[in-house]
């Protein structure tokens, strides 16, 4: 018998573990020598190969990116039971009914705020988790669609009520604000591929316990008081260091921006390093690979 309360508690605390599969199928059907039959097969997006053998047509199909929940074996749930319990949990938690597990990946935002996010807990261990005040794991924020037009995960523009991230935060989308974020217990990295034209400040952020990379931004550091790792200001027009008091590593700066900074009141454990960078001020500068 399924102990629904126990599974719901697991989901609330640890998220929904899931796996991504590639499914390969062989379909065998009678060859009707029908033009329509072949047209339908050839237009199947999962089709990899067609072989005709006598009176038979053998088609090989590959389905990429199939996602399914993967709960620990101690719950003793079949695949169908795992899907069913997740859909029921979602309905009991939100009041919304959905029919397919994959729909959950299309709901990172609800009423403009983060809702259901993909969090990386470690190698080959990703979870769907509610966006609570504390996120345990790495969070990657993406654009809604990738360059091929496929929907991505975590296309949020604010961190809403999230206040602590116990992991890395990687931002590859144009942000409006950092919501209620105060602590990142890992690295905070802004992507090389997005210019932050709307984000004005890192407030209310107080501490980054890893490295802080601010390329393609013009933000004020606002309430930020400490960066325990390196502070990378290369190829950025950041000028306002806000409340910054301490940097545990090095500060990296483009030489062209050297006169914009006064680091005299900041406790710098490492060194200030200057680089001969060329970049587009006020607009996107793509990396040179």
C-alpha positions, -999 to 999 in steps of 0.1 A, spaced: 0 0 0 13 35 -9 21 57 21 11 89 4 19 111 35 54 97 36 60 104 -1 45 139 1 69 147 30 98 134 9 89 156 -20 84 187 2 119 182 18 139 167 -11 121 174 -43 110 151 -70 140 130 -83 137 123 -120 157 108 -149 159 116 -186 157 86 -209 162 78 -246 137 52 -257 144 31 -288 115 11 -304 112 -13 -334 78 -13 -350 68 -41 -374 38 -38 -397 25 -54 -428 37 -36 -460 4 -25 -477 23 -10 -506 4 21 -497 18 56 -504 0 71 -474 15 44 -451 51 55 -461 43 92 -459 30 88 -423 61 68 -413 86 92 -430 70 122 -413 72 107 -378 97 129 -359 110 99 -340 118 79 -371 155 68 -375 154 41 -401 130 21 -423 138 -14 -436 115 -34 -459 118 -72 -456 94 -91 -478 59 -83 -467 70 -64 -436 81 -28 -429 104 -25 -399 109 10 -386 133 21 -358 121 50 -336 141 70 -311 124 93 -285 148 117 -269 145 135 -236 118 114 -220 115 123 -183 101 102 -155 102 103 -117 127 81 -99 119 78 -63 142 58 -39 136 20 -42 125 18 -5 92 34 -16 86 2 -37 66 21 -64 61 11 -100 67 36 -127 30 43 -131 26 46 -93 54 71 -92 38 93 -119 4 90 -102 17 100 -68 35 131 -82 4 143 -101 -17 138 -69 9 157 -48 8 185 -73 -30 187 -71 -31 185 -33 -4 212 -30 -17 237 -56 -53 228 -65 -43 225 -102 -48 193 -121 -23 182 -148 -23 150 -168 13 144 -176 45 144 -156 64 164 -182 40 193 -177 57 201 -144 88 212 -163 67 239 -179 58 256 -146 89 274 -133 67 306 -129 34 311 -112 19 346 -110 52 361 -119 72 344 -92 94 313 -91 73 282 -86 87 248 -96 124 247 -104 149 222 -115 177 220 -89 210 201 -94 219 182 -63 250 165 -77 262 144 -106 232 129 -125 209 140 -97 184 167 -106 152 174 -87 120 193 -93 115 215 -62 91 241 -50 108 276 -49 109 279 -11 130 304 9 160 280 10 172 262 -21 196 232 -14 215 227 -46 227 245 -77 202 267 -96 207 275 -133 184 302 -146 178 299 -184 162 318 -212 127 304 -220 139 289 -253 173 278 -265 188 287 -299 170 257 -315 136 269 -302 132 242 -275 117 251 -241 142 252 -213 140 249 -175 139 277 -149 131 306 -172 125 330 -143 133 367 -141 132 372 -104 142 350 -74 110 359 -56 109 348 -20 141 327 -23 165 341 3 193 315 5 209 292 -21 231 265 -7 249 259 -40 259 278 -71 237 303 -90 242 306 -127 222 333 -145 216 329 -183 185 350 -186 178 387 -184 167 394 -148 145 421 -135 156 417 -99 171 392 -74 139 391 -53 146 384 -17 180 368 -22 205 374 6 230 346 6 246 324 -21 267 297 -5 285 290 -37 294 309 -69 272 335 -85 279 337 -122 263 359 -148 264 344 -183 287 354 -211 257 353 -235 231 377 -219 234 414 -212 216 425 -181 199 456 -193 171 456 -166 189 445 -135 200 477 -116 213 463 -83 223 431 -65 203 442 -35 192 427 -11 222 402 -15 246 403 14 271 375 9 285 353 -19 306 325 -4 323 316 -37 333 336 -67 312 365 -82 314 370 -120 296 401 -132 304 402 -169 278 419 -192 262 438 -163 261 474 -152 246 468 -117 253 484 -84 267 459 -58 241 474 -35 238 457 -1 265 431 -9 291 431 19 313 401 13 326 379 -16 347 350 -2 362 341 -35 372 362 -65 353 393 -76 354 394 -114 346 429 -128 362 423 -162 342 434 -193 316 452 -172 306 488 -165 298 482 -129 309 513 -110 290 514 -77 306 490 -52 278 496 -27 284 483 8 312 459 -2 336 454 28 356 423 21 369 401 -8 385 368 1 402 363 -32 414 385 -61 396 414 -78 398 412 -116 393 445 -135 395 457 -171 423 483 -174 399 507 -193 377 508 -161 406 512 -136 398 548 -127 361 540 -119 370 522 -87 382 530 -53 391 498 -34 408 516 -5 381 508 20 377 471 10 396 444 28 411 424 -1 427 391 9 442 386 -26 454 410 -53 439 435 -77 446 423 -112 441 444 -144 435 431 -179 437 445 -214 401 438 -223 382 450 -253 344 449 -248 311 466 -258 301 490 -230 264 490 -224 257 460 -246 265 423 -250 301 412 -254 303 376 -264 332 354 -253 363 349 -275 368 312 -278 
